[in-house]
Amino acid sequence: MKTRHLLLAATAACVLGTTDLRAEGLQGRWIIALEAGSTTELGGDAIGAVTGTVLGAPATVDAVSYKKVYAPSFLGQVMIGYGVSPKSEIFVRGMHYKSNATGVQAGTVDGHPLNAFLDPYEEWGVEAGWHWYVAVDRRLKSYFGPTVGARFLNSILGTFTVPELETSILNVPVHGSGTVAVFGADLGFTFDFSKHVFVGMETGIRYQTAPPNPGALPGLQALGSGGQRWTAPVYGSFGVRF
């Protein structure tokens, strides 16, 4: 009988402790999280389709997607947020992403293959958004919400070669440096280890507007036209609430 009473008391203490953890909600609490993962290219062209001339010869450049040129690479982020209601928080997030390029065949010059080698893609960014949590009274919390922000892009130069003609054009400006807008949505979950410490996973979708087009290659000025991107980031997080 005594053992049963001890077990009941211990169970009650656990339930009360869990209830205390769950009941606090998000309102008035700060959040700081480190996030690391990668991003997948869903759509958009790193090189725009165009026809014209190169060194007096007819040239055709095919549209080449970001996905074909740039492989997923490391994405690092820092997020700071504040609970504005028991079930929602606003946040700002800083990020950095860099991906090396793979050489691709990008068209023809006078009927001969034209190869393209682009600089790495690199961006710094900032986002602001809102997360609304489902079942916030549980240790495992799922959430979703919109984001908006800006990306600060480095310029991208390209080297274009026609091996059969022993011809190369070096350091062609494909995309200029500049600031572009980004819009998207987040979907994720967190798991509370304690009242203050949590881990999580998040994915989402991002649409990024086009970078500046330098139009610097005579005869193929539209080479850098377009450049909008659709991406899907996926990352894990480790954070604290206080």
C-alpha positions as MATLAB code, in Angstrom:
seq = 'MKTRHLLLAATAACVLGTTDLRAEGLQGRWIIALEAGSTTELGGDAIGAVTGTVLGAPATVDAVSYKKVYAPSFLGQVMIGYGVSPKSEIFVRGMHYKSNATGVQAGTVDGHPLNAFLDPYEEWGVEAGWHWYVAVDRRLKSYFGPTVGARFLNSILGTFTVPELETSILNVPVHGSGTVAVFGADLGFTFDFSKHVFVGMETGIRYQTAPPNPGALPGLQALGSGGQRWTAPVYGSFGVRF';
ca = [
       0.000    0.000    0.000;
       2.812    2.361    0.903;
       4.517    1.666   -2.425;
       1.267    2.439   -4.278;
       0.972    5.769   -2.453;
       4.547    6.651   -3.341;
       3.922    5.822   -7.000;
       0.743    7.912   -7.042;
       2.564   10.812   -5.425;
       5.424   10.589   -7.918;
       2.986   10.427  -10.852;
       1.107   13.449   -9.544;
       4.363   15.375   -9.163;
       5.349   14.540  -12.745;
       1.945   15.606  -14.064;
       2.074   18.857  -12.112;
       5.613   19.514  -13.309;
       4.619   18.867  -16.897;
       1.545   21.059  -16.530;
       3.674   23.905  -15.180;
       5.991   23.553  -18.192;
       3.153   23.467  -20.686;
       0.892   26.107  -19.273;
       3.232   29.084  -19.583;
       2.755   29.552  -23.322;
       4.767   31.967  -25.455;
       3.454   35.390  -24.522;
       6.095   37.731  -23.131;
       8.927   35.239  -23.653;
      12.050   35.789  -25.758;
      13.533   33.136  -28.007;
      17.064   32.801  -29.376;
      17.949   29.943  -31.734;
      20.869   28.777  -33.848;
      19.778   27.103  -37.102;
      21.825   25.007  -39.544;
      20.895   23.049  -42.649;
      20.722   23.475  -46.399;
      18.438   24.621  -49.166;
      17.151   23.005  -52.348;
      16.661   24.888  -55.605;
      13.079   24.444  -56.832;
      12.929   26.839  -59.777;
      14.574   29.754  -61.526;
      17.341   30.182  -64.078;
      20.943   31.051  -63.289;
      21.508   31.750  -66.993;
      18.790   33.212  -69.206;
      17.931   31.985  -72.700;
      19.129   34.308  -75.472;
      20.227   34.257  -79.106;
      22.784   36.607  -80.664;
      26.386   36.658  -81.720;
      29.724   35.915  -80.050;
      32.873   37.166  -81.801;
      30.827   37.541  -84.961;
      29.481   33.965  -84.904;
      25.812   33.051  -84.328;
      25.234   31.928  -80.749;
      22.373   30.356  -78.832;
      22.384   30.236  -75.046;
      19.887   27.906  -73.387;
      18.218   28.674  -70.067;
      20.152   26.869  -67.317;
      18.446   26.383  -63.961;
      20.018   27.156  -60.601;
      19.444   23.507  -59.701;
      21.660   22.364  -62.571;
      24.488   24.749  -61.666;
      24.411   24.924  -57.851;
      24.249   21.954  -55.485;
      22.757   22.262  -51.970;
      25.268   23.669  -49.498;
      25.504   24.830  -45.878;
      22.915   27.324  -44.625;
      23.558   29.049  -41.289;
      21.032   31.235  -39.460;
      20.431   33.019  -36.148;
      16.886   33.814  -34.998;
      15.593   36.121  -32.268;
      11.874   36.176  -31.457;
       9.304   37.398  -28.941;
       5.974   35.895  -27.936;
       3.116   38.297  -28.685;
       0.342   35.928  -27.578;
       0.116   32.529  -25.853;
       0.281   30.806  -29.254;
       2.312   33.128  -31.508;
       5.618   34.923  -31.780;
       7.280   37.420  -34.091;
      10.919   37.021  -35.082;
      13.866   38.327  -37.068;
      16.451   36.044  -38.614;
      19.901   36.580  -40.111;
      21.370   34.092  -42.573;
      24.350   33.249  -44.794;
      24.480   30.816  -47.714;
      27.173   29.976  -50.263;
      27.210   27.302  -52.971;
      29.905   26.427  -55.520;
      28.986   26.022  -59.163;
      29.340   23.109  -61.563;
      30.341   23.706  -65.177;
      27.519   23.075  -67.668;
      26.885   23.101  -71.389;
      24.869   26.246  -71.972;
      24.263   26.351  -75.742;
      26.181   26.617  -78.987;
      28.370   29.045  -80.931;
      28.374   28.500  -84.695;
      27.038   25.000  -83.991;
      29.789   24.096  -81.493;
      29.102   23.395  -77.779;
      29.297   26.409  -75.473;
      30.334   25.652  -71.890;
      29.688   27.916  -68.903;
      31.548   28.117  -65.576;
      29.982   30.456  -63.009;
      31.282   31.949  -59.780;
      29.922   30.592  -56.481;
      26.509   31.859  -55.425;
      26.718   33.753  -52.117;
      24.136   35.706  -50.163;
      23.604   37.320  -46.781;
      20.059   37.931  -45.681;
      17.598   39.087  -43.071;
      13.982   38.001  -42.581;
      11.111   38.981  -40.329;
       8.033   36.852  -39.751;
       5.306   35.462  -37.544;
       4.852   31.905  -36.251;
       1.551   30.540  -34.986;
       1.816   27.391  -32.838;
      -0.594   24.458  -32.728;
      -1.134   22.789  -29.327;
       1.269   25.109  -27.554;
       0.560   23.343  -24.243;
       2.553   20.278  -25.378;
       6.270   19.640  -25.368;
       6.076   18.854  -29.097;
       4.772   21.993  -30.809;
       4.123   22.463  -34.525;
       3.859   25.882  -36.154;
       3.534   27.771  -39.432;
       3.631   31.349  -40.609;
       4.706   33.896  -43.263;
       8.092   35.566  -43.724;
       9.405   38.550  -45.677;
      12.923   39.856  -46.026;
      15.874   40.825  -48.177;
      18.953   39.132  -49.608;
      22.266   40.860  -50.235;
      23.888   39.144  -53.223;
      27.459   39.050  -54.477;
      27.979   39.502  -58.205;
      28.391   36.379  -60.343;
      30.951   36.277  -63.146;
      31.066   33.568  -65.781;
      33.669   32.071  -68.072;
      32.322   30.830  -71.399;
      34.380   28.494  -73.572;
      34.018   26.887  -77.002;
      36.671   24.130  -76.931;
      36.314   23.215  -80.625;
      37.040   26.813  -81.605;
      39.695   27.231  -78.895;
      37.807   30.308  -77.720;
      37.198   31.579  -74.183;
      35.501   34.681  -72.841;
      36.560   35.382  -69.261;
      34.903   37.250  -66.378;
      31.572   37.936  -68.039;
      29.165   39.647  -65.565;
      26.104   37.376  -65.416;
      24.364   38.777  -62.323;
      25.221   42.008  -60.579;
      25.548   42.502  -56.836;
      22.575   44.058  -55.108;
      19.652   43.684  -52.733;
      16.580   41.634  -53.642;
      13.291   40.983  -51.858;
      12.286   37.546  -50.579;
       8.862   36.215  -49.566;
       7.962   32.869  -48.087;
       6.397   30.657  -45.447;
       7.690   28.407  -42.649;
       6.440   25.050  -41.407;
       8.105   23.291  -38.485;
       8.061   21.916  -34.975;
       9.942   22.255  -31.700;
      10.425   19.847  -28.815;
      10.936   21.237  -25.302;
      13.639   19.502  -23.264;
      12.848   21.806  -20.366;
      11.109   25.086  -19.621;
      13.893   26.951  -21.426;
      15.695   24.609  -23.844;
      14.310   23.193  -27.104;
      15.323   21.663  -30.421;
      13.420   21.832  -33.682;
      13.176   21.183  -37.395;
      11.843   23.551  -40.038;
      11.201   23.702  -43.761;
       9.372   26.125  -45.974;
       9.395   27.860  -49.316;
      11.033   31.080  -50.510;
      10.549   33.247  -53.599;
      13.420   35.602  -54.357;
      13.192   38.437  -56.896;
      15.695   38.831  -59.724;
      19.192   40.254  -59.172;
      20.498   43.114  -61.353;
      21.309   42.207  -64.970;
      24.628   43.802  -66.016;
      23.956   43.120  -69.724;
      27.690   43.256  -70.271;
      28.326   40.649  -73.012;
      27.913   42.328  -76.427;
      25.440   40.425  -78.579;
      24.069   38.485  -75.579;
      22.935   41.244  -73.204;
      19.973   39.190  -71.958;
      22.276   36.466  -70.617;
      21.590   37.566  -67.041;
      17.902   38.321  -67.476;
      15.495   36.820  -65.002;
      17.323   35.157  -62.147;
      14.339   34.787  -59.809;
      14.617   31.781  -57.493;
      12.237   29.386  -55.748;
      13.947   27.505  -52.928;
      13.060   25.189  -50.049;
      15.252   25.522  -46.949;
      15.457   22.650  -44.456;
      17.296   23.043  -41.161;
      17.487   22.025  -37.546;
      17.533   24.413  -34.614;
      18.741   24.590  -31.029;
      17.408   27.377  -28.869;
      16.322   28.813  -25.552;
      13.192   30.623  -24.347;
      13.267   32.902  -21.350;
];
